[in-house]
Amino acid sequence: MSGPSRSNGTDPEQDRAGPMLDVADLSVAFGDQSVVSGVDFGVDRGSFVGLVGPNGAGKTTVLRTVKGTLAPDRGTVRVDGEPVSDRSAKEVGRLVASTPQGTDLSFDFTVRQTVEMGRTPHLGRFDRMGERDHSAVETAMERASVVRFADRPFTSLSGGERQRVLLARALAQETPLLLLDEPTANLDINHAVRTLELVRSLVADGKTAVAAIHDLNLAARYCDELVLLAGGGVRAAGRPSDVLTSDTLRDAFDAETLVTTQPGTDAPLVTPLAERESVDRRVHVVGTGAPAADALAALVGADCRVTVGVVPAGDAAAERAAELDCEAVTVPSFAGVDDAARERAVGFARAADAVVVAGAVGDRNAPVVEAGRARLGVETGDRATVSGVDDTVPLVALPAAVASLPPAEGSDAVRPPNQSPTD
């Protein structure tokens, strides 16, 4: 991420070789209430930057100031090398397009009419849309997947559908800079991912995007860099892995989190930890994939002493165990569970206060599950019950369910070597 680029104003072309967006010493107050103060960050051309932070941190205020609809009390916003304050609204509209956080319109326009509003900065007061304008509108509707709604009233659409139409309107504006205020707020996870995939494709084509995103894990997965706002200023800025740390998130959100890695990527995975007493239990996890990896994270975050297996090497659960310093019984991928590995896992299961089943288990792991004195299953989205267990619970309730179990007598016999009895 570029730092603020200070210019002496004598070489505009030099400015345009710098960041697409440069926010320098930005301060905004509403009456006596300061919203942001001393905000500095730059956004490189052709990058996707996420604004993250707690509610009320000033993300929307920053976006409105970048767009020029809100004048700062102090500081400068430069787009393409020139201060926004020096440009007319129409000039800014040819450089910056935005989607609002809300999805209401004052009049009952059709979807096509709504998207056509994006061409306003390119038209004179009495101009009619030409071939290029119509082409831009059609392309924008296609990219946002709203063509089938073209003749429907905007007000007849769901919140998520409206969000996509407003994105299409911004795309029809054909600007180099795109501002998105909570673009996934009204979308289910499938459409949220599709929206951010679309933004990534636009960035790959050369557009620059800045989005306020409340979901830290989506922001980490899709943004090149993040700016974390809290307490009226920038607490951290840079790559997601540098910004989303437990210490930084504690400072910004006043919350405890466990930060690991999203399976298959190097993006951080943030798991909030509810305030609760430490769960002093030994747990053996049986399962594979993301369900088992998530169970590991939840249990370690609750201070459980955790082992896992048998799992294939390279599986998400095995990788998460390595990140969390939990002992895992692994076998080579596609090799199957051999007797030695199974017996070792059975030993961990017998020594544990509980066996937790999460994700696919397989027949060869059945003896491991059966060896547990108490067996809990983790509910997943595609099934509500897990075979071979005494009870099933949602992931969020797993630490509490384990805490309710009595400790097994003599279960210290088998303990991960990195975990002492006083951990």
Secondary structure, DSSP 8 states (H G I E B T S, - for coil): --------SS-HHHHHTS-SEEEEEEEEEETTEEEEEEEEEEE-TT-EEEEE-STTSSHHHHHHHHHTSS--SEEEEEETTEEGGGS-HHHHHTTEEEE-S----SS--BHHHHHHGGGGGGS-TT----HHHHHHHHHHHHHTT-GGGTTSBGGGS-HHHHHHHHHHHHHHT--SEEEEESTTTTS-HHHHHHHHHHHHHHHHTT-EEEEE-S-HHHHHHH-SEEEEEETTEEEEEESHHHH--HHHHHHHHS-EEEEEE-TTSSSEEEEEE-S------EEEEE--HHHHHHHHHHHHHTT-EEEEEEEETTSHHHHHHHHTT-EEEEE-TTS---HHHHHHHHHHHHHSSEEEE-S---GGGHHHHHT-SSEEEE-BTTBS--TT-SEEE-GGGHHHHHHTS---TTGGGS--TT--TT-
